[in-house]
Amino acid sequence: MNKVVVIAAAALTLAACNKNGGYTINGEIKGLTDNKNIYLIATNFEAQKFDTLAKAVSKDGKFTLTGTLTAPDLCALVVEGERSGSELMVENSDIKVKGSVDSLYKLDVTGSKSQEEFKKAEAILKKNTDKLQQIQQKAMMMGQNPDEHQMQALQLEYMAVQTQMQNDIKAYAKDNPTSVVAPVLLVNTTQEYDPSVFKPLYEKFSDEVKATPSAKFIKSKLDKEEKLAIGKAAPELKALTPEGKELSLSQVKGKVTLIDFWASWCGPCRAENPKVVKVYEMYHSQGFNILGVSLDKEAEAWKKAIADDKLQWNHISDLKFWSSAMAKEYNVESIPYSILLDKNGVIVAKNLRGEELEKKVAELIAKN
């Protein structure tokens, strides 16, 4: 399941610093009552959390946020008690925002050159985001008991538009290596960082772009992906079993070993489990082992899912959800996610499903 939230905007140029070397955001919002907390929030992708960069309190419909950034970043302006907010590119300059409290999502922002490119990027993506919204509306109109074939068709259409949008973003990054818009868009629409695709894009980024939080995150993901490339030895994993005993990957390696990242709350994972069970039952006696690594946070839900799905192999979890150190070690951005190892613990394949998994396991077993 995808845990990534897409932010469809970004920036192209760096702006000059103001006289204080930081940013000042002066806001004037119609309908904003006194003593409301105003927050400037940035996404910390590496830590999987949100960071509050600045806070202010409203007075007479106005507020001022101040701080310093090492590089321009896409942030959210959030008003206490309001359900909507506004995305804006923040840089070290004097920025003014104006608008209404009942339409915070369309504030007028001036004084940020990167914000101007934010709008240009929105225009580039608008054709795809409009299509996605239309598909979502069609799905909602089907009600609680939609036609299965029509829903499947919409899902395929939705995935096709998403793929096109991702391709457009990659093309933008390739054509605009000096633009901070590129890493922002890439980070917010990507789950798997294939080095063959993303390394050339990153290497062409200018030094200024590489200094942005989004580009640094891409670099960290690429570094991890290179450690997990086909032909590399799989890093060790160690955590507690459902019975509370410590178990490591090295203890359960077989002639062929599947590391299966999943969770009880993950619908696609649960749907895939019967197929994995089938392969396990076919080849376990011949040396095929599985280590299930759960991203659950509730032990009882984890244990129940293991029993309900009849997952007879070894399982471990640190019960830390997406903060799991094991998920970070293996660069897991979405689940189900799996890695197949040979008898030496070397990575031979990733994310094989159904018949593809069965064929690869059979091939590896035959070699031993």
N, C-alpha and C positions, 0 to 999 in steps of 0.2 A: 504494500500500500504506500502510496506516495505521501511523505510527510512534508514535502516541500511546498510552500505557499508562493505562487507566481506574482512578482511585482513588475508590471509592464511599463517601466519607464527608466530613463537614465540620462547621462550627460556626455558632452563631447570635449569641451575645452576646460582647462584649469583657469581660475580667475585670480586676479591679483589680490594680495592680502590687504585688509584695511589697515588703518594707522595703528591699531592696537595688536595686529598680528593674529586676530581671531575673527570669529563671526559675531555679528549682532543681528538678531531677528526682531524687528519691531512689528507687532501685529495690531490690527484694528479690525475687530469683528463685530458686526451688527448683531444685536440680540445677546451678546455675551454678558452675563451677569457678573457682579463683583465676587471676588474671593474664590474663583474657580482655578484649580490647578491646571496649568498648561505644561505638557511634556514634549520634549523632543527625543525621539526614540530611534535607535539604529538596530539593525539585525546583526547579531554576532553569530555568523554561520558556524564558525569553528567550535564555539561552546554551545551551540544550539539553544540560544537564549536571546532575549532582547536587552539592550543596554540603554539606560536613560542618560542621555548626554547633557541635558539641561532641564531646568524646571523654573517656572515663573507663576505668579498669582495675578489674576486679572483685576483691573481697576478701571472703571469707566469704559469698558469695552476694549481696553488695550492691555498689552503685555510686552515684555522684553525678555528675550532669551539670549544668553551670551555663552561663549565657549571657544575652544580652539580645536581644529581638526588637522591631522597630518596630511590629509588628502580629501578631495570632495567625496561625499558619500550620499547615498539615497536614504532619506530619513522619513519618519512619520511624525506629523504634528497632531497631537492628541489632546482633546479638551475633556476634562473630568466630567463624567456623566453623559457624554455624547457618544452615540453608537458609531458614527462615522468619523473619519479623520482625513488628513490630507498628506499625500506623498510629495516631497520636494527635495531637490538637490541642494544640499547645504555645502557651502565653501567658506573660506575665510574672507568675508566681505560684509558690507552693510546691506542687509536684506529686508525688504518690506513685504508684508503679507496683508491683504485685505479681502474681506468677504463677509458672509453671513453664517451665523451659527447653525442654521438649518440646511446649509449646503457647504459644509467644510471640505468636501471632496473636490470642489472647484474654486479654491482660493486663487486670487490674483497675486502672483509672486513677481517682484522686481528686484533688481540689484544683484542677481546671481546669474552669471553668464552660463554656468552649467545648467541652470534651470531652463534657459532658453532651448538648449539642446534636449532637455528632458521632454519638452513639448514636441520637438521634431521627431524624437524616437517614438513617442506615442502615435504620431501620425503614420509612421512606418508600419507599426504593428496593428493599427486600427482595423485594417481589412480582415485580419485573422481574429482579433478579439471580438469584433462584431459577429463574425460567423459562429464563434464559440457560444456567445450569448444567445444567438438565435436557436442553436441546437439545444441549449439548456432549456429555453422557453418551450420548444416543441416537446421535450421530455416531460416537463412539468404539466403540460396540457393533456398528457395521456392519463393523468390521474393515478390512483393507487393500484390499479390493475391494468397495466399497459400491455399491449400486444407484444409478445416476446420477440417476434421477428422484426417488428418495427423498432423496438428498443435496441436490438442488436445492430440494426442498420444505423441507427443514430450513434451508437457507441463507436462503430467503425468510422463513421463520418467525423466524429469528434476527434478521434485519434489521428485521422488523416490531417485535419486542420492543425492540431498540435504539432505534428511532425513538420508541416510546412512552416509554421511559425518558428520552430527551432532551427530549421534550415535557413530561414531568412535572417535569424539572429547570428548564426555562424557566418553567413555571408557578410553581414554588417561588420562583425568583428574582423574578418579578413580584410575588408576594404577600408577600415578605419582603425588602424593600430595605435593611433594617438588619442583615441577617444575613450573616456571613462565610461561611456555608455556601454561599450562592449562587454567588459567583465560583469557589470551589474546585471545586464540582461542574461548573460550566460549562466550566472550563478542562480538566478531566480527561475530558470526554466530547465535546469539540468539535474538529473539524478545520478547518471553514471558518466565519469570523466575518462573516456577512452583516450589514452595518451596519443594514439595515432592521429586523432582529430584535434584534441585540445592543446597538445604541446606546441605544434606549429603556430597556433593562434596566439598562445601566451608568449612565445619567444619573439614574436613580432611586435608585441606591445612596447610602447616607449617606456622609459624609466619612470616618467611621471604616472603613467597608467599602472605600472607594476607596483607603485606605492599605495594604490587604493586598497581598501579592505577587501573588496570583491576579488581583485586580481591576486592578492595574497592568499585568499582562500583557494582559488583555483590552483595556485602553485602548491599549496599544501596537499590538495587532493591528487595532483599529478605525482608528487613525490611518493605518496602512499600507493598509488596505482602502479608505479614502477616497481615497488617492492612486492606487489601482488601479481605481477605479470606472469603469463604462461611460461613455465620453465623455471620459475623461482620456487624456493622452498617455502611452504606455508608457515607463517608465524605461529608460535605456540598459543594455545588457548587454555585457560584454566578458570574454573568457577565451581559452584556447588550444584550437585544433582538435586532432584526433587526430594531425595531422602536426606539431604543435608551433608553429603559427603563430597569432598573435593575431588574433582576429576579433570584430567587434562587431555588435550588432543593426542599427545604422544602415547597415552595409555590405551587408546582405542583404535589406533591406526590398523588397517587391514591391508590386503592386497590392493584394494581400492577403497577409498574413504570419501564420503560426501559430508561436507560441512554445510548444514542447512540452517540459515537464519530465518526465523519465523516468529509468530506470536499468536496467542489464542484469540486476540482481537482482530487479527488480519484476515479478512474474508478471502482474498486470493490465496493466501497461505493454506487456509483450511480446505479450499477447493482443490488445491494441488496435492494435499496429503495422501489421498487414496492412490494416486499415481505413484507416489514415492513408496508407499507401502507395498504396492505390487512389485516394484523393482527390488525392494529389500527382501521380500519373501522369495523371489526367484533366485537371488544371488548371494544372500547372506551366508548360506552354508558353504559357498565357494570362496569366501573371503571378503565379501562386500560389507563394510561397516558404515554407519551413519552417526554423526555427532550433531544432535539438534541443539542450536543455540537460540534461546528464546529472548525476545525483547519485551517480555511481559514485565509488569510491575506488581501484579498480585499473584502470590504463590498458588492459591487455590484455583484460580482461573487457569493457570498454566498446567497444573496437575490434572484438572478435569479435562482439558483439551487433549492432553496426551492419552488419557484413558478413553475418551469418546472417539478419538480418531484412530485408536489402536496402533499407536506409534511405539513399537517394541524395541527401539534402539536406545542408545545412550543420550541423555539430555543434560544440559547445564544452563544456568542463567545467573546473572547478578541482580536480576529484578530491578534494573535501573532504566527500563524503557529506552528511549533514544539516547540517554546519557550513558548507556552501556559502554564500558571501556573496550569490550570485545568488538562491538559494532564499529567503534572509531578505529580500532586497530585494522579492521578489514575494510574500512572505507565504505561501510554500508549506508546507503542513502534511501533505499526503499526495500521492502520485502514483499514476497519471498525473494531471497538472494542465496545462491549456493555456489560452492566451489568444490570441484572434484580433484582428488589427489591420487597419485599412483602409489605403489608400494613403498617408495622412498620419501613420501610426503611432499612430492613436487606437484605444483599446480598444473593440471593438464586441460582443464576446461572450466567454464563459468556459466552459471544460469541455464543449464540444460533442463528441459522440461519433457515429461511424458516419454514418447518413443525415442527422442534424441538421447535422453538420459539412459534409457534401457540399452540402446545400441552401443553407447560409449562404455558403459559398465561391462557389457558382454565382451567388447573388444579388449578392454584392459585385463579382464579376468582370463581371457584366452591366451594372452601373452605371458601369463604367470603359471 
